[in-house]
Amino acid sequence: MAATASLLSLLTLTVVLSGGLSTTNTGGLISDGETADRLSNTSRSRGVRFTGGVLSPGRTSIRHTGESTTATADYNTSRSRAQEHSRLHRNTHGVKTLTIKPIETSSRGLKPTGKHPKPTETSRKPPKPTETSPRALKPTGKPPKSTETSRKPPKPTETSRNTPKPTETSRNTPKPTETSRKPPKPTETSSRALKPTGKNPKPTETSRNTPKPTETNRNPPKPTETSSRALNTTRNPPKPTEANRKPLKPTETSRKTSKPTETSRSTVSSTSKPPRTSTVSFSTEDLSESIDKTVERRVWSSRESTEPPAFECPPLGLESLKVKDSQIQASSYLRRGLGPHRGRLNIQSGVEDGDIYDGGWCAQYEDQQQWLQIHAQKLTRFTAVILQGRSSIWSLDYVESFKVQVSNDTIKWKPCMNGTQEAVFEGNTDSETPVLAVLPEPAVAQYIRINPQSWFKNGTICLRAEIMGCELADPNNIYPWQSEDGTQDKLDFRHHNYKEMRKLMKSVNEMCPDITRIYSIGKSHMGLKLYVMEISDNPGKHELGEPEFRYVAGMHGNEVLGRELLLNLMQFICQEYRRGNQRILHLVKETRIHLLPSMNPDGYEMAYKKGSELAGWALGRYSYEGIDMNHNFADLNTVMWDAIELETDKSKLINHYFPIPEQYTSEDAWVAPETRAVISWMQTIPFVLSANLHGGELVVTYPFDMTRDWAPREQTPTADDSFFRWLATVYASTNHVMSNPDRRPCHNEDFLRHNNIINGANWHTVPGSMNDFSYLHTNCFEVTVELSCDKFPHAGELPTEWQNNKESLLVYMEQVHRGIKGVIRDKDTEAGIADAIIKVDDIDHHIRSAADGDFWRLLNPGDYDITVTAEGYFPASRSCRVEYEHYPTLCDFRLTKTPKQRLREILAKGGKIPKDLQLRLRQLRTRKLRVSTKRINRRRASQQQSRAHR
């Protein structure tokens, strides 16, 4: 073993001297000493506050680096000290080490947290090295010998009296021999609680003597001075412990605060290694089992009705734009932006008052002679009126009482009577809550007027409305079927609550048991399961080379159209598969499809109880805890952009599989359980393509969703911008409503001029979106589809909405087969290589292979140079052409192990070194001797020249 160990040491030294044989760094001294320092200091120059996983502006104007503040001065001082230390170290030793500076606290007027922490065993004994790689890399060998760098730790920067001074070590930090009297305590720098890839380090005095975290109250604690970002922390932060593979035990904090540290800003370098794709599958759910009684009592209380109010007639369609602008008239209006065409239920205004997109109809005069009139165009049986105030963030206007009249010719008007007197209906008490007014007796007519009688005393006459009415059959129409809208598909077109959704999914599974499977990815806050319908020719199994696709709906509980479309889609695929539809057969056999119809079941149940017309604009949008899930994913955009700004060596940057910050993974972070479940789902299954179905607009948005400098809106493209534009265009151009050039805008944006697609950040910035997270943390490309102007359309409109979106849903799924696919194998064993990096020239975004070595890279037609790298293997490159056909180009790779990797595997098995490897070792030894001889000769020549000059 001594001989083999010496061979391995010799080979390692030879590889280092010769520049290395593998492009993947596997341990030791890995990167510039300034890289991590810059990245950890980035959060001090942004001026933003972290609130449980979602970054939001900490103040109105962001203070940039260079402004004269105490925090900026501290930052510049600490940075210059760290840079000076790195420069002296490099000049002295000629090697590069990873040295992350201690946590620097801000002096922005924050209150101190308490007494100085008591000294522990750490203050008397130096800590043993810990493994602090942000991706939990496997150790590749013994730690290097101690150098001056390890014996002389860098000077710590100024910190608060209440904050312990941690240090950050390299991946294999040598054991220090000389330390100061009070050496700093190491902190955990792992950005995610990843599955360990090797044995955990042995516990040291630091980990054994670490006190348990304390429990705080549930009120938001006072922040500690941790950074210029004003991050929220616990009142009494626990003392840092040794960074071991397991996550720190979190303290009991407020639901809206997390405990971040600067070490969570891990260095985003090319050496970061993602977790292996998990092979754990989600167990199949048996929907014949009854719902848990505790959950049922919690969600559906017996004291209130679980069913929405039943209406005798459906809405005419003011909210859904079925009623045209020309059908709405008024006695007067204040200006164009407050005209009668804006008096539609739930219409939304722009940010500024005074534009052409305001939030309702407002009369020019304040008297009881004002009215809003709707022409039904056909004889209609009017049954009810729904009223709402003006949508505005600057004004408060609504109608408190009103009368209703009907007519057939607009000349003679008949008032709605309540017995012998004209009925006066109660109006609104605020501007957002819809109020239903049922007519005492249904009125048959073509015109209906709303006549305000009183209004908010500090406002004016403004309203938004919807009319409930049944269209009567025209006896003169001999071709009634020509006016029928909808679809010929025999599907279950109605709104399904949680119980009804379970029944429908169960019926589909029973109808097509060979191609469907139902599983759950987790539970909501109230205990409702997040069910997924899997559709594949081999359910429950990932097949080699078969791409994974997902649709997600119901992220906002009141945007229900996506939920119903996915329920209809699973019915449609099952029916057409049984009928032998070749298009569906090919889709099922070549793709593994996952449909999540309700990501926010708690929010849906709240909106469902009110009904499609009375739920309003926001009821049910958020989770039960009040979390907007579209802003609840980890903000990896800021991590990426900070690294780009501060890293001078661009080759050290990564552009994919960004690690999740440590504070986001804490159990006390303000992250919804539904969000955690979806993230786990993403990490378990190697998805390739996805779409997130929303409602309230008619547009398809693509990443990035977040602007780079916190601007309200700005074009922020990804490296795959051309393909994302193609994906968005595929859906928008095949949608019947979006592709209609004569349609009117929904609310306050005209997306027709963008061809109904837009970069998400150019619409409005969304930090922590699922689209951006999916692109930066996994291989999956994802867009957001806004399906309709009406978030909660009436059940009678569902057949038409299905017909509008059916082709779009199918053709978008087929795009998962564009680009290239293949399998990366070991040349000798033919085994698949997991986590191999697939690089496409001229596209700065890589992907990684799945557990079996298969990969899928979405690309537009063209010629591409592909390079594949993997740890322990030589890189391989080849050219691949993507055609215009609807199938991917096969692009397989076979990689050859490096001599170092081969020797390591042979020694691990206790085998003999083969002759070809021995020959390679001799060549490397000879190369080493030549390099050392040249160095000695140059040194002697320089000495002789210096002597000659003397």
PyMOL commands that set and color helices and strands:
alter all, ss='L'
color gray80, all
select helices_A, chain A and resi 2-17+35-45+70-93+121-123+148-151+205-208+262-264+293-299+325-327+336-338+340-342+480-483+498-511+561-579+582-590+601-610+629-631+636-646+650-652+662-665+673-684+721-734+751-754+760-763+770-777+795-817+899-909+915-949
alter helices_A, ss='H'
color red, helices_A
select strands_A, chain A and resi 48-50+55-57+328-330+361-362+372-388+399-407+414-415+417-418+421-422+425-426+435-455+462-471+516-523+529-535+548-553+592-596+687-694+699-702+757-759+781-786+820-826+837-840+843-848+854-857+862-869+876-882+889-890+893-895
alter strands_A, ss='S'
color yellow, strands_A
deselect
rebuild
show_as cartoon
